[in-house]
Amino acid sequence: MKAIVIEDEKRAATHLIRLILEVDASIEIVAELQTISQSVDWFRKNPMPDMVSLTFI
């Protein structure tokens, strides 16, 4: 399974990735993005991942 993480705080992104991999170590984190513009650009240039994780506050 391929996943991307969209999170603007590096510490939170690192923690989230750690949690994802604890649940299933076979998940491949293919991108860690920090902004909406990075995310839009990534989706335009890459195939859709199986999982997208993002947080809103």
Secondary structure as GFF3:
##gff-version 3
##sequence-region A 1 57
A	DSSP	beta_strand	2	6	.	.	.	ID=ss1
A	DSSP	alpha_helix	10	23	.	.	.	ID=ss2
A	DSSP	beta_strand	28	33	.	.	.	ID=ss3
A	DSSP	alpha_helix	36	45	.	.	.	ID=ss4
A	DSSP	beta_strand	51	54	.	.	.	ID=ss5
###
